[in-house]
Amino acid sequence: MSMPDTLEDQMALAYRNVAETLAHFGATMNNVVEQVVYVTDMIAASAASLEARKAAFPPETLPASTMVEVRALALPQLKVEIRVTARLDI
């Protein structure tokens, strides 16, 4: 898989991957109750994350959110990593 170059595109891809993973468990982005977004550039991420978050989540179900700036992520080309916690009614 090819990794997008821009932070905005990486965020969009990360949210698509989260939605796809949740679907495997019968869940949607509506089930996400918390997210932690790890970024390598807080200033660039602040503006990009708001738009990406609005696009990924329905407005009535925005999860609690924390953004953390880190020196580096697992691969040198990564600019963002998103961890979510979802609640399932089973």
N, C-alpha and C positions, 0 to 999 in steps of 0.2 A: 504494500500500500504506500502510495506517495503522500507525503505530509505537506499540507499547504504552507506557504511562506509567511503569510500575514497572521498576526494575532487574531484578527477578526475571523478569518477563515478557519483557523485552528479551533476557535471557540465554537463556531457553527458546527464543525465536524464533531467536536467533543459532545455537544448536546445531541446531535443526531445519533451518535454511538450510545449515549445514555438512553435515549428513547427506544432504540432498537433492543438494547439489553433488557430494559424494563418490560418490553412487549413479550419477551421470552417467558416472563413470569406472570403474564396476564395483567400487567400494570401499565400505567401511562405516566406522563410528566405530572399529572394531577396528584399522583401518589407521593411525589417527592416532598418531604417535609423540611429538609435541610440540605444545603450544599456548601462545600468549601472549594474555593477556586484558588489554585496555586498559580502564580504568574511570575515571570522573570523581569517584568517592567511594570510597576504599579501605575505609573503615570499614563502609559499607553493603554493599560488594561481598564482603567477607570471609565473612560468613555466607551470603549468597545464592549465592555461587559454589560452595561445597561441595555444597549440595543440587542445584544445576543440573548440576554436573559428575557427581555420582553418578547422576543421572537420564539423562544423555546417554551415558555410557560404561559398558560392562560392567566389573564390579569387577576382573576379572583383567587388564584391558588399559588401566588408567589411564595416560595419557601424562604425560611430563614437562611441568611447568606453571610458568609465570611470570606474575605479575600486576603490572601497572604502572599507577600513577595518573598521569593526564594532566590538564591544565587544561581541555581541551575536545576533542571529536571533530569529525568532518566536518560534522555537522548539530547545531544547538543542542539538539534534543530527545534526542539519543543519550546514553546513560549507559554503554554497553558496546560494545566491538568485540572480536571474537575472531579470531585468526589461527591456523591450524593447519598443520602439516606432516604429510603422510601418506606412508607407504611402500607402494608397489605392487609386487607380484611379477609382472613381465611377461616 
